[in-house]
Amino acid sequence: MSTDAVEIVTLYFAALRDKVGLDRETISLPEDVRTIADLAAWLETNRPSLRGHVAKARFAVGEEFVEGARALRRGDVVALIPPVSGG
């Protein structure tokens, strides 16, 4: 493994947790996954149970919502939060 490898923890909430079957996982990111948008695309490909659901999710890092261009850093904790329904 390269010393440049970025390892993050991904937290799954609500319906996304149910779909993936985990509440969290540690991911060593491939070299081409460096932003939230990259991570979203990677999850769509590498977590088949999430396919079609990641695009609707909100992403948060450090308890703050982030946009797709946000760079991922070693040790980030990235939460995937599905849309809230109801009213």
N, C-alpha and C positions, 0 to 999 in steps of 0.2 A: 504494500500500500504506500502510496506517495505521502510524503510529509505535508503536502499541500492539501490532502484530503480534508473535506469539510464534513463533520459529523454533526447532525442535528437530532433533536428529539421532536417527534410529531405527536401531537395530542388530537384525538378524535372525540367529538362530542355528539350526543344524541343519536340521530338516525345514522350518521356516518360511522359512529362507533359500532352500531349494530351491523352495518353493512360489511365493514372490514373485519369485525370480530376481535378488535383490540381497542383498548383505551389509549394506548401509547406505543410507540416504537422508536427505536434509535435507527437512523438511516445514515449510512456513509454515502454521501452524494457522489455520483459520477462527475467527471470533470466538466461536462457540459450543463450541469444543473447548478446555477449560481444565483438565481433570483426566485422570488415567489412564483412568478409566471412559469419559470422553468420547472419548479417543483410541482406545480399544478399539472403541467403536461406530463411529467414523469409519473405522477400518481395515477393519472388517467390510463397510462400504458402499463404500469407495473403493479397496480392494484385493481385487477379486473372488476372486483365487486364495487369499486367506487366510480367506474366508468359512467359518465353522464351526470354525476352528482358533484364532482369537484368544481365545475364551472359556476355552480350556484352557491358554493360555500364562501364564507368570509374567512380571511386569514388574519391571524393576530400573532404578533411576536412581542414578548415581554408585556403582555396584557394590553397592547395597543393594536388597533386594526391597522393593517398595512396594505399597500397596493402592490400590483404585480412587479413593478420595477425595483422593489426593495431588495437589496443584495442580502444573500444568506451568509451568515458568519458562523464559524466553528462555535458550537455550544448553544446556538439559538434553540429556543423552545417555540415551535410553531404550532399554533392551535388552528384546527379546521372546524369551523362552526357553521352548521347548516342553516338555511333560512328558517326563521321562526314563523310558524303558522298560527292561526287563531286570532283572537281579537278581544 
